[in-house]
Amino acid sequence: MSMENLCANLRRLMKKNDLSIPKLEEKSGVSRATISNILNGKADPSYSTLEKISLALGVTLDVLHASRPCLKSLRFRTNKDTSAREKAAKETLIYTIYDNLNIYKQVEKYAPKLTLPNFSKFPKDPVEAARKLRKTLSIQPDIPITNFCGHLSALGIKQFFFNFGLSKTFGVSVNKDDGGPAIFVNIGTANVERWIFTMFHELGHIILQPESYDGQIQTEEKHSKEENDADIFAAEFLLPVDTVRERVKGTKNYSFINKVLELKKEFSVSYKAVLKQYCRAYSRDPSDVIPKFQRMYGAQIHHDFKNHYEPNAMSKDHFIFEDPNFRTCIFEALKNDDMEFEIAAELLKENTDLVKEEFDRYIESYVEVGLPF
């Protein structure tokens, strides 16, 4: 056992869970003197002591002993740390990302064979890159994107959706060197519109800025060029400027709010994304148009737009946020008797009986098209 790993992991997990030594003593039954000695590398704790601590922290013993993962092609840009808990949560996220990628690698041999685009040949201009991606996926400019996860899977992008435990980090991505390209979306904050936008914002980084995948957690200004370009790419892919221009053409002032909300609903984006695309279409200033919209709409419904308020927010129940290729890999492993149903259910985070029922339907689909199984 590495005492250095144990000390670092215990300190990180205590900060993440906002547990002081006295609080951990109360939860685990391990004396504060023992906990302090472990944190300072002055004790070689027994198995029973570590078991009590791991139970109190809600983790396995393996987590306490784990080495810090090395992800050389990670892109993790975030706001400045505001607390020890937030810093520890960011470190914990690295472990979670690493574990998720390793799980995917175990079943990746069953992934469908895909003809993938060469992103290195895409334009570096975000608008042109977004337009090329639509053409690559055979999606016309005026057609709303609906199968978000399916399109990313068709591009060979792995996807993971979970609560990061962070309020201001919406997405992270990993490139090829560490088992990617992969996108991680924080569904523990914001809203569905943000989750969808984050998926393609991170894709923008993968396509436009492959050199930015340096394996480091870095603080980045909100309006940096890399962030702005990724925003423009995501907005143009989800809701092309030309489509906005065509839909808004001839709209009178009194119906502008309705037109924005219609576009928002049809293209599954936020109202700000619609307004920013409108500003790009007509060379308007977002810092003028967005507050004006908020005042006009707020006067109607008496809302001040605080706390990231989203008008006519979409329900997550209308979408499935899951990598379809991963599910296919699991069912192919089951079909080849390389996995138990209990393991499959654990990986899919579903009830075992439900997985068995879906697997039966999966096999039936093979029979219906005359494929051997």
C-alpha positions in Angstrom: 0.0 0.0 0.0 1.3 3.5 -0.8 1.0 5.7 2.2 1.4 8.7 -0.1 -1.7 7.7 -2.1 -3.7 7.0 1.1 -2.8 10.3 2.6 -3.7 12.3 -0.5 -7.0 10.4 -1.2 -8.1 10.7 2.4 -7.4 14.4 2.5 -9.1 14.9 -0.9 -12.2 12.9 0.1 -12.6 14.7 3.4 -12.4 18.1 1.7 -14.9 17.0 -1.0 -17.4 15.8 1.6 -16.7 18.8 3.9 -15.6 16.6 6.7 -13.2 17.8 9.4 -11.2 15.4 11.5 -13.8 15.6 14.4 -16.7 15.0 11.9 -15.0 12.0 10.3 -14.3 10.6 13.8 -18.0 10.9 14.6 -19.0 9.2 11.4 -16.4 6.4 11.4 -15.7 5.7 15.0 -12.0 6.1 14.3 -10.2 8.4 16.8 -9.2 11.8 15.6 -5.6 11.0 16.6 -5.5 8.0 14.3 -7.1 10.0 11.5 -4.6 12.8 12.0 -1.7 10.4 12.0 -2.9 8.8 8.7 -3.2 12.3 7.1 0.3 13.1 8.1 1.8 9.7 7.1 2.6 8.8 10.6 0.5 5.7 10.9 0.1 2.3 9.1 -3.6 1.8 9.7 -5.1 -1.7 10.0 -7.6 -3.1 7.5 -10.5 -2.7 10.0 -9.6 1.0 10.5 -9.5 1.7 6.8 -12.8 -0.2 6.3 -14.5 2.1 8.9 -13.1 5.2 7.2 -14.1 4.1 3.7 -17.6 3.3 4.9 -17.9 6.7 6.4 -16.7 8.3 3.2 -19.0 6.2 1.0 -16.1 4.7 -1.1 -14.4 1.4 -1.5 -11.0 0.5 -0.1 -9.6 0.6 -3.6 -10.5 4.2 -3.9 -8.5 5.0 -0.8 -5.5 3.3 -2.2 -5.8 4.5 -5.8 -2.9 6.4 -7.6 -3.8 9.7 -9.2 -4.7 9.0 -12.8 -2.5 10.3 -15.6 -4.6 11.6 -18.5 -2.3 13.3 -20.9 -5.0 14.3 -23.4 -7.5 15.7 -20.9 -8.9 19.2 -21.5 -10.2 20.6 -18.2 -10.7 24.3 -18.1 -12.6 25.7 -15.1 -13.2 28.7 -13.0 -10.8 29.7 -10.2 -11.1 27.5 -7.1 -13.3 29.2 -4.5 -13.0 26.6 -1.7 -11.0 23.5 -0.6 -14.1 21.4 -1.2 -14.4 22.6 -4.8 -10.7 21.9 -5.5 -11.1 18.4 -4.0 -14.2 17.8 -6.2 -12.2 18.7 -9.3 -9.5 16.3 -8.3 -12.1 13.6 -7.7 -13.6 14.2 -11.1 -10.2 13.2 -12.7 -10.5 9.8 -11.0 -14.1 9.4 -12.1 -13.2 10.3 -15.7 -10.4 7.8 -15.7 -12.6 5.0 -14.2 -15.3 5.6 -16.8 -12.9 5.5 -19.7 -11.4 2.2 -18.3 -14.9 0.7 -18.1 -15.6 1.6 -21.7 -12.3 0.1 -22.8 -13.3 -3.2 -21.4 -16.2 -3.6 -23.8 -14.9 -1.4 -26.6 -14.0 -4.4 -28.8 -17.8 -4.9 -29.3 -18.3 -1.3 -30.6 -19.8 -1.0 -34.1 -17.3 -0.4 -36.9 -17.6 3.2 -38.0 -16.1 5.3 -40.8 -15.0 8.3 -38.9 -14.3 11.8 -40.2 -10.8 13.2 -40.0 -11.2 16.2 -37.7 -7.7 17.5 -38.6 -9.0 18.4 -42.0 -11.9 20.4 -40.7 -11.7 24.3 -41.0 -10.4 26.1 -37.9 -13.1 28.8 -38.3 -15.9 27.7 -35.9 -18.7 28.6 -38.3 -17.2 26.8 -41.2 -16.4 23.8 -39.1 -19.9 23.6 -37.8 -21.3 23.8 -41.3 -18.9 21.1 -42.5 -20.0 18.8 -39.6 -23.7 19.2 -40.6 -22.8 18.2 -44.2 -20.7 15.3 -42.9 -23.8 14.1 -41.0 -26.1 14.9 -43.9 -28.2 17.4 -41.9 -29.7 20.3 -43.8 -29.2 23.8 -42.2 -32.8 24.3 -41.4 -33.3 20.8 -39.8 -33.3 20.7 -36.0 -30.8 18.3 -34.4 -32.8 15.7 -32.4 -30.6 12.6 -32.0 -27.8 14.4 -30.1 -26.1 11.3 -28.6 -26.6 9.3 -31.8 -24.8 11.9 -33.9 -21.9 12.0 -31.5 -21.7 8.2 -31.5 -21.6 8.2 -35.3 -18.6 10.5 -35.0 -16.9 8.1 -32.6 -17.3 10.3 -29.6 -17.8 8.5 -26.3 -20.2 10.2 -24.0 -20.7 10.2 -20.2 -23.4 12.0 -18.3 -23.3 12.4 -14.5 -23.2 14.9 -11.6 -19.7 16.4 -11.3 -20.4 17.8 -7.8 -19.4 21.1 -9.2 -21.7 24.1 -10.0 -19.6 26.0 -12.6 -17.9 23.2 -14.6 -20.3 22.1 -17.3 -18.2 19.8 -19.4 -14.8 18.2 -19.8 -13.3 16.2 -22.7 -10.5 13.8 -23.4 -8.8 13.1 -26.7 -7.6 10.0 -28.4 -4.4 9.3 -26.4 -6.4 8.3 -23.3 -9.2 6.3 -24.9 -11.2 9.2 -26.4 -12.3 11.2 -28.0 -14.8 11.4 -25.1 -17.1 14.1 -23.7 -18.2 14.3 -20.1 -21.3 16.4 -19.3 -22.3 17.7 -15.9 -26.0 16.9 -15.4 -26.0 18.0 -11.8 -26.4 21.7 -12.6 -28.0 24.2 -15.0 -30.7 22.8 -17.3 -31.2 20.5 -20.3 -30.5 23.3 -22.7 -27.0 23.7 -21.1 -26.4 19.9 -21.2 -27.1 19.8 -24.9 -25.0 22.9 -25.7 -22.1 21.5 -23.6 -22.0 18.3 -25.7 -21.3 20.3 -28.8 -19.2 23.0 -27.1 -16.8 20.2 -26.0 -16.9 18.7 -29.6 -15.9 22.2 -30.8 -12.8 22.0 -28.6 -12.0 18.5 -30.0 -12.3 19.7 -33.6 -10.9 23.2 -33.4 -8.3 23.0 -30.6 -6.7 19.5 -30.4 -3.5 21.2 -29.1 -5.3 22.4 -26.0 -5.6 18.8 -24.6 -2.7 19.0 -22.2 -3.8 16.9 -19.2 -3.9 19.8 -16.8 -6.7 21.4 -14.8 -6.4 25.0 -15.8 -8.2 28.2 -14.9 -9.5 30.0 -18.0 -11.2 33.3 -18.6 -14.8 33.0 -19.4 -14.5 34.9 -22.7 -11.2 33.5 -23.9 -10.9 32.9 -27.7 -11.0 29.1 -27.2 -14.2 29.3 -25.2 -15.8 31.8 -27.6 -14.9 29.7 -30.6 -16.3 26.5 -29.0 -19.5 28.5 -28.2 -19.8 29.7 -31.8 -19.3 26.2 -33.1 -22.0 24.7 -30.9 -24.5 27.5 -31.6 -23.9 27.3 -35.4 -24.2 23.5 -35.4 -27.4 23.5 -33.4 -29.0 26.6 -34.9 -27.4 27.9 -38.1 -27.3 31.7 -38.5 -28.9 31.5 -42.0 -31.8 29.6 -40.5 -32.3 32.3 -37.8 -32.1 35.0 -40.5 -34.8 33.2 -42.6 -37.1 32.5 -39.6 -36.9 36.0 -38.2 -37.3 37.8 -41.5 -40.4 40.0 -41.5 -41.0 39.4 -37.8 -42.6 42.5 -36.1 -41.4 43.8 -32.7 -44.5 42.6 -30.9 -43.9 38.9 -32.0 -40.1 38.8 -31.5 -40.4 37.1 -28.1 -42.6 34.4 -29.5 -40.2 33.9 -32.5 -37.3 33.5 -30.1 -39.2 31.0 -28.0 -40.3 29.1 -31.1 -36.8 28.7 -32.3 -35.6 27.8 -28.8 -38.1 24.9 -28.6 -37.7 23.7 -32.2 -33.9 23.6 -32.1 -33.5 22.5 -28.4 -31.3 25.4 -27.4 -31.4 28.1 -24.8 -32.9 31.5 -25.4 -29.5 33.1 -25.1 -28.2 30.8 -27.9 -31.1 32.0 -30.1 -30.4 35.6 -29.3 -26.7 35.3 -29.9 -27.3 33.7 -33.3 -29.8 36.5 -34.0 -27.1 39.0 -33.2 -24.6 37.3 -35.5 -27.2 37.2 -38.2 -27.9 40.9 -38.0 -24.7 42.3 -36.6 -26.3 43.3 -33.3 -24.7 43.6 -29.9 -25.7 40.7 -27.5 -25.0 42.9 -24.5 -27.8 45.1 -25.8 -30.2 42.5 -27.2 -30.2 40.0 -24.4 -31.1 42.5 -21.6 -33.8 44.0 -23.8 -35.3 40.5 -24.3 -35.1 39.8 -20.6 -36.9 43.1 -19.8 -39.6 42.5 -22.4 -40.2 38.9 -21.4 -39.8 39.6 -17.7 -42.5 42.3 -17.9 -44.9 39.6 -19.2 -44.2 36.9 -16.6 -42.8 39.0 -13.8 -39.4 37.2 -13.6 -36.0 38.8 -13.1 -34.0 36.0 -14.8 -31.9 35.3 -11.7 -30.4 31.9 -11.0 -29.9 30.9 -14.6 -33.6 31.1 -15.3 -34.5 29.6 -18.7 -37.9 30.6 -20.3 -40.0 27.5 -21.3 -37.3 25.2 -20.0 -37.2 21.8 -21.6 -37.8 18.6 -19.6 -35.1 16.0 -19.3 -37.8 13.4 -19.6 -38.0 14.2 -23.3 -34.4 13.2 -24.0 -32.2 10.2 -23.4 -28.7 11.2 -22.4 -26.6 8.0 -23.0 -24.0 6.8 -25.4 -25.9 4.3 -27.6 -22.6 2.6 -28.6 -21.9 1.8 -25.0 -25.3 0.0 -24.6 -24.7 -1.9 -27.8 -21.3 -3.0 -26.5 -22.9 -4.3 -23.3 -25.5 -6.3 -25.2 -22.9 -7.7 -27.6 -20.9 -8.9 -24.6 -24.0 -10.5 -23.2 -24.7 -12.1 -26.6 -21.2 -13.6 -26.7 -21.5 -14.9 -23.1 -18.6 -12.6 -22.0 -20.6 -10.8 -19.3 -23.1 -11.6 -16.6 -26.4 -9.8 -16.5 -25.7 -8.5 -13.0 -22.5 -6.8 -14.3 -24.4 -5.5 -17.3 -27.1 -4.0 -15.0 -24.4 -2.4 -12.9 -22.7 -0.8 -15.8 -26.0 0.4 -17.3 -27.2 1.5 -13.9 -30.4 -0.3 -14.4 -32.4 -3.2 -12.8 -31.2 -6.6 -13.8 -34.7 -7.8 -14.8 -35.1 -4.7 -17.1 -31.7 -5.4 -18.7 -32.8 -9.0 -19.4 -36.1 -7.9 -21.0 -34.2 -5.4 -23.2 -31.7 -8.0 -24.1 -34.4 -10.3 -25.2 -35.8 -7.6 -27.5 -32.2 -7.0 -28.8 -31.9 -10.7 -29.7 -35.3 -10.6 -31.3 -34.2 -7.8 -33.6 -31.4 -10.0 -34.9 -33.9 -12.8 -35.6 -36.3 -10.4 -37.4 -33.7 -9.4 -39.9 -32.3 -12.9 -40.3 -29.0 -12.3 -38.7 -27.2 -15.2 -36.8 -26.8 -14.9 -33.1 
